[in-house]
Amino acid sequence: MAVERIAGHVTAVCTSEKTGMRKKNVGQGCLIEGFGIEHDAHASGATHRQVSLLAQESIKKMQDMGLDVHAGDFAENITTSGVDLLGLPVGTKVRLGESALLEVTQHGKTCHAPCAIYHQAGTCVMPTEGIFARVLAGGSIRVGDAITVIED
């Protein structure tokens, strides 16, 4: 029997029109099953990396280094608070809000070319602290929505 626990909440929902750009916090969005977040350049359904998540706590690390960075600046789709993202094993299911359901597919990523943030600080949190997921069930999400971890 699956156990569900509220682990945190959504602090930003971010999209961009083109890849390679910082994303803008648009406050709400629609996750599309098997595709990604509506109106986002990275949404394609062709990969297991349909949606990216990064903790606000990770962004704060960069702010504490003196960088003026905010939600979306690391090209993440969903910024979270209160969730140990890296503590969620690949395969974990996570509900956002009432109906959207994600499955964690990857921890971190390899950056082929250092981003502007890396050049400013000598490091970047997205490759080591961000996670990726596929959309198992679509639905509307917005800032303030609960993040529920489903454990089998």
ChimeraX commands (.cxc) that place a marker at each C-alpha (Angstrom):
marker #1 position 0.00,0.00,0.00 radius 0.5
marker #1 position 1.36,3.39,-1.00 radius 0.5
marker #1 position 2.03,5.98,1.70 radius 0.5
marker #1 position 1.65,9.65,0.81 radius 0.5
marker #1 position 3.33,12.46,2.71 radius 0.5
marker #1 position 3.36,16.17,2.08 radius 0.5
marker #1 position 7.03,17.05,1.77 radius 0.5
marker #1 position 6.97,20.73,0.82 radius 0.5
marker #1 position 5.49,23.16,-1.65 radius 0.5
marker #1 position 5.98,24.81,-5.02 radius 0.5
marker #1 position 7.65,28.23,-4.80 radius 0.5
marker #1 position 7.89,28.99,-8.54 radius 0.5
marker #1 position 6.61,27.67,-11.87 radius 0.5
marker #1 position 9.02,28.73,-14.63 radius 0.5
marker #1 position 9.03,28.63,-18.42 radius 0.5
marker #1 position 11.03,30.05,-21.31 radius 0.5
marker #1 position 10.30,30.43,-25.02 radius 0.5
marker #1 position 13.74,29.22,-26.11 radius 0.5
marker #1 position 16.28,26.72,-24.81 radius 0.5
marker #1 position 19.50,28.07,-23.33 radius 0.5
marker #1 position 17.67,30.94,-21.60 radius 0.5
marker #1 position 16.88,31.64,-17.99 radius 0.5
marker #1 position 13.26,30.86,-17.27 radius 0.5
marker #1 position 10.69,33.30,-15.90 radius 0.5
marker #1 position 8.49,32.55,-12.90 radius 0.5
marker #1 position 5.00,32.67,-14.40 radius 0.5
marker #1 position 3.35,31.61,-11.13 radius 0.5
marker #1 position 1.25,28.80,-12.59 radius 0.5
marker #1 position 1.21,26.38,-15.46 radius 0.5
marker #1 position -0.21,23.21,-16.90 radius 0.5
marker #1 position 1.72,19.96,-16.88 radius 0.5
marker #1 position 0.87,17.83,-19.90 radius 0.5
marker #1 position 1.04,14.05,-19.57 radius 0.5
marker #1 position 4.01,12.57,-21.41 radius 0.5
marker #1 position 5.17,16.00,-22.58 radius 0.5
marker #1 position 6.23,18.56,-19.98 radius 0.5
marker #1 position 5.03,22.00,-18.97 radius 0.5
marker #1 position 2.87,23.88,-21.45 radius 0.5
marker #1 position 4.59,26.81,-23.23 radius 0.5
marker #1 position 8.10,25.74,-22.21 radius 0.5
marker #1 position 10.90,25.35,-24.73 radius 0.5
marker #1 position 12.16,22.13,-23.11 radius 0.5
marker #1 position 8.80,20.35,-23.27 radius 0.5
marker #1 position 8.91,17.73,-25.99 radius 0.5
marker #1 position 7.94,14.36,-24.62 radius 0.5
marker #1 position 10.92,12.93,-26.52 radius 0.5
marker #1 position 13.02,12.48,-23.39 radius 0.5
marker #1 position 12.82,11.35,-19.78 radius 0.5
marker #1 position 13.72,14.92,-18.81 radius 0.5
marker #1 position 10.29,16.49,-19.42 radius 0.5
marker #1 position 10.35,18.68,-16.30 radius 0.5
marker #1 position 13.21,19.95,-14.13 radius 0.5
marker #1 position 13.04,20.73,-10.42 radius 0.5
marker #1 position 15.41,22.64,-8.15 radius 0.5
marker #1 position 15.06,23.46,-4.46 radius 0.5
marker #1 position 14.84,27.05,-3.27 radius 0.5
marker #1 position 17.38,25.96,-0.65 radius 0.5
marker #1 position 19.86,25.28,-3.48 radius 0.5
marker #1 position 19.26,28.71,-4.98 radius 0.5
marker #1 position 19.88,30.24,-1.55 radius 0.5
marker #1 position 23.35,28.62,-1.51 radius 0.5
marker #1 position 24.20,30.61,-4.63 radius 0.5
marker #1 position 22.67,33.78,-3.17 radius 0.5
marker #1 position 24.82,33.28,-0.06 radius 0.5
marker #1 position 27.85,33.30,-2.40 radius 0.5
marker #1 position 26.84,36.83,-3.41 radius 0.5
marker #1 position 25.04,36.03,-6.68 radius 0.5
marker #1 position 21.83,37.84,-7.61 radius 0.5
marker #1 position 19.93,34.72,-8.73 radius 0.5
marker #1 position 16.31,33.73,-8.38 radius 0.5
marker #1 position 13.85,31.01,-9.34 radius 0.5
marker #1 position 14.14,30.18,-13.04 radius 0.5
marker #1 position 17.71,31.46,-13.38 radius 0.5
marker #1 position 18.97,27.86,-13.42 radius 0.5
marker #1 position 16.47,26.95,-16.17 radius 0.5
marker #1 position 14.40,24.82,-13.78 radius 0.5
marker #1 position 10.68,24.47,-14.40 radius 0.5
marker #1 position 9.59,24.00,-10.81 radius 0.5
marker #1 position 11.25,25.51,-7.76 radius 0.5
marker #1 position 10.46,23.72,-4.51 radius 0.5
marker #1 position 10.81,24.35,-0.80 radius 0.5
marker #1 position 11.01,21.79,1.99 radius 0.5
marker #1 position 11.68,18.78,-0.26 radius 0.5
marker #1 position 14.94,16.83,-0.23 radius 0.5
marker #1 position 14.97,16.41,-4.01 radius 0.5
marker #1 position 18.16,14.33,-4.13 radius 0.5
marker #1 position 16.70,12.09,-1.42 radius 0.5
marker #1 position 13.95,11.03,-3.84 radius 0.5
marker #1 position 15.14,7.86,-5.57 radius 0.5
marker #1 position 14.71,7.53,-9.33 radius 0.5
marker #1 position 11.25,6.06,-9.83 radius 0.5
marker #1 position 9.65,7.99,-6.95 radius 0.5
marker #1 position 6.24,9.44,-7.74 radius 0.5
marker #1 position 5.49,13.00,-6.67 radius 0.5
marker #1 position 2.13,14.78,-6.82 radius 0.5
marker #1 position 2.04,18.53,-7.36 radius 0.5
marker #1 position -1.19,20.22,-6.33 radius 0.5
marker #1 position -4.40,18.27,-6.81 radius 0.5
marker #1 position -3.76,16.12,-9.87 radius 0.5
marker #1 position -0.36,16.48,-11.55 radius 0.5
marker #1 position 1.84,13.41,-11.05 radius 0.5
marker #1 position 5.57,13.19,-11.82 radius 0.5
marker #1 position 8.04,10.33,-11.75 radius 0.5
marker #1 position 11.66,11.15,-10.86 radius 0.5
marker #1 position 13.87,9.99,-13.75 radius 0.5
marker #1 position 17.31,11.53,-13.16 radius 0.5
marker #1 position 19.42,13.25,-10.52 radius 0.5
marker #1 position 21.63,16.06,-11.79 radius 0.5
marker #1 position 23.00,16.48,-15.28 radius 0.5
marker #1 position 26.21,16.99,-17.19 radius 0.5
marker #1 position 26.74,20.49,-18.48 radius 0.5
marker #1 position 28.52,20.41,-21.81 radius 0.5
marker #1 position 29.39,24.09,-21.66 radius 0.5
marker #1 position 29.62,26.02,-18.39 radius 0.5
marker #1 position 26.72,28.45,-17.99 radius 0.5
marker #1 position 26.95,32.13,-17.11 radius 0.5
marker #1 position 26.34,31.33,-13.44 radius 0.5
marker #1 position 29.27,28.90,-13.42 radius 0.5
marker #1 position 31.50,31.59,-14.92 radius 0.5
marker #1 position 30.43,34.08,-12.22 radius 0.5
marker #1 position 30.73,31.78,-9.20 radius 0.5
marker #1 position 32.92,28.89,-10.30 radius 0.5
marker #1 position 30.06,26.51,-9.59 radius 0.5
marker #1 position 26.38,25.94,-10.37 radius 0.5
marker #1 position 23.79,23.99,-8.35 radius 0.5
marker #1 position 21.57,22.67,-11.16 radius 0.5
marker #1 position 24.00,19.96,-12.39 radius 0.5
marker #1 position 24.49,18.57,-8.88 radius 0.5
marker #1 position 21.26,19.39,-7.02 radius 0.5
marker #1 position 18.54,19.53,-9.67 radius 0.5
marker #1 position 16.37,16.59,-10.65 radius 0.5
marker #1 position 14.34,15.64,-13.70 radius 0.5
marker #1 position 10.99,13.94,-14.07 radius 0.5
marker #1 position 8.45,12.73,-16.59 radius 0.5
marker #1 position 4.80,13.73,-16.38 radius 0.5
marker #1 position 2.63,10.69,-15.62 radius 0.5
marker #1 position -0.60,12.67,-15.17 radius 0.5
marker #1 position -1.19,16.23,-16.25 radius 0.5
marker #1 position -2.80,19.01,-14.29 radius 0.5
marker #1 position -2.61,22.62,-13.26 radius 0.5
marker #1 position 0.11,23.69,-10.84 radius 0.5
marker #1 position 0.72,26.99,-9.11 radius 0.5
marker #1 position 2.93,28.63,-6.52 radius 0.5
marker #1 position 1.91,27.41,-3.06 radius 0.5
marker #1 position 0.75,23.97,-4.19 radius 0.5
marker #1 position 1.64,21.08,-1.91 radius 0.5
marker #1 position 4.25,18.57,-3.04 radius 0.5
marker #1 position 3.27,15.06,-1.97 radius 0.5
marker #1 position 5.74,12.19,-2.13 radius 0.5
marker #1 position 4.19,8.79,-2.80 radius 0.5
marker #1 position 6.16,5.91,-1.28 radius 0.5
marker #1 position 5.36,2.28,-2.09 radius 0.5
marker link #1:1,2 radius 0.2
marker link #1:2,3 radius 0.2
marker link #1:3,4 radius 0.2
marker link #1:4,5 radius 0.2
marker link #1:5,6 radius 0.2
marker link #1:6,7 radius 0.2
marker link #1:7,8 radius 0.2
marker link #1:8,9 radius 0.2
marker link #1:9,10 radius 0.2
marker link #1:10,11 radius 0.2
marker link #1:11,12 radius 0.2
marker link #1:12,13 radius 0.2
marker link #1:13,14 radius 0.2
marker link #1:14,15 radius 0.2
marker link #1:15,16 radius 0.2
marker link #1:16,17 radius 0.2
marker link #1:17,18 radius 0.2
marker link #1:18,19 radius 0.2
marker link #1:19,20 radius 0.2
marker link #1:20,21 radius 0.2
marker link #1:21,22 radius 0.2
marker link #1:22,23 radius 0.2
marker link #1:23,24 radius 0.2
marker link #1:24,25 radius 0.2
marker link #1:25,26 radius 0.2
marker link #1:26,27 radius 0.2
marker link #1:27,28 radius 0.2
marker link #1:28,29 radius 0.2
marker link #1:29,30 radius 0.2
marker link #1:30,31 radius 0.2
marker link #1:31,32 radius 0.2
marker link #1:32,33 radius 0.2
marker link #1:33,34 radius 0.2
marker link #1:34,35 radius 0.2
marker link #1:35,36 radius 0.2
marker link #1:36,37 radius 0.2
marker link #1:37,38 radius 0.2
marker link #1:38,39 radius 0.2
marker link #1:39,40 radius 0.2
marker link #1:40,41 radius 0.2
marker link #1:41,42 radius 0.2
marker link #1:42,43 radius 0.2
marker link #1:43,44 radius 0.2
marker link #1:44,45 radius 0.2
marker link #1:45,46 radius 0.2
marker link #1:46,47 radius 0.2
marker link #1:47,48 radius 0.2
marker link #1:48,49 radius 0.2
marker link #1:49,50 radius 0.2
marker link #1:50,51 radius 0.2
marker link #1:51,52 radius 0.2
marker link #1:52,53 radius 0.2
marker link #1:53,54 radius 0.2
marker link #1:54,55 radius 0.2
marker link #1:55,56 radius 0.2
marker link #1:56,57 radius 0.2
marker link #1:57,58 radius 0.2
marker link #1:58,59 radius 0.2
marker link #1:59,60 radius 0.2
marker link #1:60,61 radius 0.2
marker link #1:61,62 radius 0.2
marker link #1:62,63 radius 0.2
marker link #1:63,64 radius 0.2
marker link #1:64,65 radius 0.2
marker link #1:65,66 radius 0.2
marker link #1:66,67 radius 0.2
marker link #1:67,68 radius 0.2
marker link #1:68,69 radius 0.2
marker link #1:69,70 radius 0.2
marker link #1:70,71 radius 0.2
marker link #1:71,72 radius 0.2
marker link #1:72,73 radius 0.2
marker link #1:73,74 radius 0.2
marker link #1:74,75 radius 0.2
marker link #1:75,76 radius 0.2
marker link #1:76,77 radius 0.2
marker link #1:77,78 radius 0.2
marker link #1:78,79 radius 0.2
marker link #1:79,80 radius 0.2
marker link #1:80,81 radius 0.2
marker link #1:81,82 radius 0.2
marker link #1:82,83 radius 0.2
marker link #1:83,84 radius 0.2
marker link #1:84,85 radius 0.2
marker link #1:85,86 radius 0.2
marker link #1:86,87 radius 0.2
marker link #1:87,88 radius 0.2
marker link #1:88,89 radius 0.2
marker link #1:89,90 radius 0.2
marker link #1:90,91 radius 0.2
marker link #1:91,92 radius 0.2
marker link #1:92,93 radius 0.2
marker link #1:93,94 radius 0.2
marker link #1:94,95 radius 0.2
marker link #1:95,96 radius 0.2
marker link #1:96,97 radius 0.2
marker link #1:97,98 radius 0.2
marker link #1:98,99 radius 0.2
marker link #1:99,100 radius 0.2
marker link #1:100,101 radius 0.2
marker link #1:101,102 radius 0.2
marker link #1:102,103 radius 0.2
marker link #1:103,104 radius 0.2
marker link #1:104,105 radius 0.2
marker link #1:105,106 radius 0.2
marker link #1:106,107 radius 0.2
marker link #1:107,108 radius 0.2
marker link #1:108,109 radius 0.2
marker link #1:109,110 radius 0.2
marker link #1:110,111 radius 0.2
marker link #1:111,112 radius 0.2
marker link #1:112,113 radius 0.2
marker link #1:113,114 radius 0.2
marker link #1:114,115 radius 0.2
marker link #1:115,116 radius 0.2
marker link #1:116,117 radius 0.2
marker link #1:117,118 radius 0.2
marker link #1:118,119 radius 0.2
marker link #1:119,120 radius 0.2
marker link #1:120,121 radius 0.2
marker link #1:121,122 radius 0.2
marker link #1:122,123 radius 0.2
marker link #1:123,124 radius 0.2
marker link #1:124,125 radius 0.2
marker link #1:125,126 radius 0.2
marker link #1:126,127 radius 0.2
marker link #1:127,128 radius 0.2
marker link #1:128,129 radius 0.2
marker link #1:129,130 radius 0.2
marker link #1:130,131 radius 0.2
marker link #1:131,132 radius 0.2
marker link #1:132,133 radius 0.2
marker link #1:133,134 radius 0.2
marker link #1:134,135 radius 0.2
marker link #1:135,136 radius 0.2
marker link #1:136,137 radius 0.2
marker link #1:137,138 radius 0.2
marker link #1:138,139 radius 0.2
marker link #1:139,140 radius 0.2
marker link #1:140,141 radius 0.2
marker link #1:141,142 radius 0.2
marker link #1:142,143 radius 0.2
marker link #1:143,144 radius 0.2
marker link #1:144,145 radius 0.2
marker link #1:145,146 radius 0.2
marker link #1:146,147 radius 0.2
marker link #1:147,148 radius 0.2
marker link #1:148,149 radius 0.2
marker link #1:149,150 radius 0.2
marker link #1:150,151 radius 0.2
marker link #1:151,152 radius 0.2
view
